[in-house]
Amino acid sequence: MKAGRLFIAAIGMALMAACGDAATDTTATGNDPSAACPATGEAWETTKLYIEHNATDLDTGVHGLLIGHGWQVVCLFGPTDELLMVIEPKGTLGELGLADLFFESREPENADYPISQLKEDFPEGTYRVAGIDVEGTPLVGEAWFTHAIPMGPVITFPVLSEEETAIDPVSVVPTTGLVVTWEPVTQTIDGAPLQLTGYEVIVTAIEMEDPNGWSQPIVDVHIPPGVTSLSIPDEFLIPGTVYELEVLALEISGNQTLSSGFFATE
């Protein structure tokens, strides 16, 4: 199995292990859960598969999002219909059914797993998604996958530090009037024209984690493609706090590239 396919398969196996052993015999699927995945049926609500490239850390991976209502098994097939992933929840979780599934592959450094290898492992094309809902209704969908990876945004303000534990004095800003700015992204990493659909700006108070909940302070905003700045609310910024800033360029097929760094408030 190729490395890229192994990354996605590993995620599927981990999720299946969390729900129960998907390889055990079931009435619907026998020893092979993928046998239940149909060729035709009703449409999934959302099926996405895309590349995320980190222009700062120089690593790249494959992400996916599947949204349906109460499914019991899901399969992901490559453009030549090879099976890449099977997930089948078990027990009471299988009876209840799953609705949303977001997954990320492992993101090895490009020095160890070059983008050229990822492109070879995951060819451009249509990836098929198939499954069965809790009522036995077949579900099918397609995910459009390309190799058009945006260049990383060049963040012009604030001046960012590379390490959260070593904030440069130039990376310290007031708690009022902060405007994040970056240069427009117009090309892919291969120098081709880019169909940019927007940007995403994420600011996270990294020292204020909430391991069991969702209260960690985060600003996460999608910006239209013609805008290259975002004002951060004064109410969000806390004195003497370290923040991580990420700016992502978003491409029409879903591929995205982020640039990141750290700043602190006075």
N, C-alpha and C positions, 0 to 999 in steps of 0.2 A: 504494500500500500504506500502510495506517495506521501511525502511529509505533510503537505497541505490537507490532504484528505484525512490523514490520521488525526490532525488537530480537531476537525469537525466531528469525526467519529468518536474521538475521546470524550468530547462534550456530551454527545448522545449517550454514550455508555455510562458516564457519570450521572446523568439525569435519570437514566433507567435504573441504575443501582440505588439511587435515592428513593425511588418509588417502588422498587421490587425488581426481581430478576426477570427481565423481559424475555430471556431465552427459555423460560419454563413453558411447559405446554399449556395452551389455553384453548377453549372451545372454538374461538373465532379464528385463531391464527396458527394453531399447531405449534411446532417448534420454530417457526419463522414468522415474526410479527409483520415483516414487510409483505407477506403474502396477502394481508388484509388491505393493503393500500391499492386503491382502485385506479383505473385508467381514465374513467369518466365519472362525473358527478356534479354536485352543486359547487359553487365557487367559494373559496376561502375569502374572508373579508379583506385580509392584508397578507401579502407575501413579498418580502424584501430580502435581498442578498446583496451585500456590498462590501467594498474594501475600505478599511480605515488605515491610513498611513500617518505615522507620527514623525513630522519633519524635524522635531527637536531631539527625540530619543533615537530616531532612525530605526523604527521597527514597524512592522506591517502585519495585519491580520484580516480575517474575513468575519463579518458580522451578519446576523440574520434576524428577521422578525416575522413571526407567524401569528396571526390573530384569527381565531375562529371561535365558535360558541360551543363549548362542551365537547371537545374531541377526546377520543380514547386511544388513538394511535395516529402517528404522523410519520411520513417518510419524505426524505429529500433525495432527489435524483439529479445527477449531472446532465450536461447537454447531450451526451450520448447515452443517456438513460442508465448510467451506472449508479448503484445505490451508494449514497454517502452517509445517510443517517436514518436511524429508526428510533422513535421514542414511544413507549407504551407504558403509561402509568398503571399501577396495580392496586389491588385492595380497594379500600374506600376512596382513595384518590382516583383510581380508575373509574369507579362507579359515579363519582361526582363529575369527573371530566375536567380537562384543562381548557383554558380559553386563550391566553396569551403566552407566547414563548419568545423571549429574546435571548440570543446566544452570541458569544464571542469566541472565536478561536484563540488559541495561544498566540502571542505576538512576539516571536523571536526577533532578535536584532537582525537587521539586513545583512550584517557581516556574516551571520550564520545561516540565514535563510533569505537569499536575495529576492528582490521583487521579481526578477526574471524567472526564478523558480516557482514563485507563487502563481505567476501568470501561466506557466506551463502546467502546474498542478490543477489550476482552476481556469479552464478556457473560457473565453467570452461565449455568451450564448444564453439560451433559455434553460433555466433549472426548474424541474417539475416538483411540485409539492402535492402530496396526496395523503388522504387520511379518512378516518371514519369517526362520526360524531357519536354521542352517547345513545342516540336513537337508531343507530345503524345506518345513517345517511352517508353516502360516499361524498368526499370533499376533494376537489382538485383545484390547482392554481399553478401559476407560473411566476418565476422571479427573473427579472432581466438583470444580467450581470455583464459588466464591461471592465476594461482595463484603463479607463480614462481617470487617472488619479491626479487631483489638483496639486499644484505647487503649494507649499506651506505659506500661510499668511505671514508677512513681515510686520510684527507688532512695533509700532513707533512710540506708543505711550500707554502705560508707564514703562520706564526702563526696567527690564526684568533681570532678576538674579537667577543663576542656574540651580542653586541649592536652597532649599527651604531653611536650612540651618545656618546659612551664611549669606544673609541679606546685605547687599552693598548699600551704602548710604544713599546713592542715587535712586535706589528702588524704594525709598520711603516716601509716602505721599500723605497729604492731609486727608482727613475723614470727610471733607466736603468738596464738592465740585470735581470729583474724579470723572474724566472722560477717557475711555479706552479708545485708541485709534490704531489703524493698521493700513497698510498699502493694499490697493486692489489686486486681486488674483485673477489673471487673465489666461494662464496657460496650464497645461498638465505638466507633470514631472518629465515627460518626454518632449516638451516644447511644442505640443500641438495646441490648437485653439481650444478653449474650455467653454462648455455650456454651464456657466455658473448659475445656480438657482438661489443662492443666499449664503449667509454666514451664520455661525452660531458662536455666541460668547458665553463662557462659563467662568464664573468667579466663585471660588470655594474657600471658606474659612477652614483651613486644614487642621487647625488645632482644636476645633470644636466638634469633634466627632460624636456621633450618637449610634453606637454599635447595635443597639436593639430597636432603633426607631428611625425616623426620617426628619429630625429637627436640625440637622447640621445646616448652618446658614449657607445657602447657595443661590446665586443669580444665574439663571440659564435662559437665554433669550435668542430667538432666531431673528435675523436681520435680513431685509431685502437685499438683492445683489448689488444695488447701486449705492448702498450705504456702507461707509467704512469707519464709523465711530459709534460709540454707545455710552451714554451717561449712566453712571452707577448711582443708585439712590443713596443719599446721605444716610438714610435710616439703616441701610444695610451695613455700613462700615463701622467697625468697632475700633477704638484707639488701641494701639500697641498690639495689633493682630497681624499674623502672617496669612497671606492669601495666595492661592494658586490661580493663575489666569490662563485660560485656554481660548484660542480663537481658531475656529474651524472653517474651512472653505468647503462648500457643499456643491456637488456636481449632479447633473440631471439624472444619472442612473442610480444615484444614491451614494456613490463613492465620496469619501471625505478625507481631508488632510488637516491635521491640527498642528499648531505651534503653541508652546507653553513656556511658562516660567513663573517666578515668584516675586511678590512685592509685599511690603508691610506698611501699616499705617502709623502715623506719629502717635 
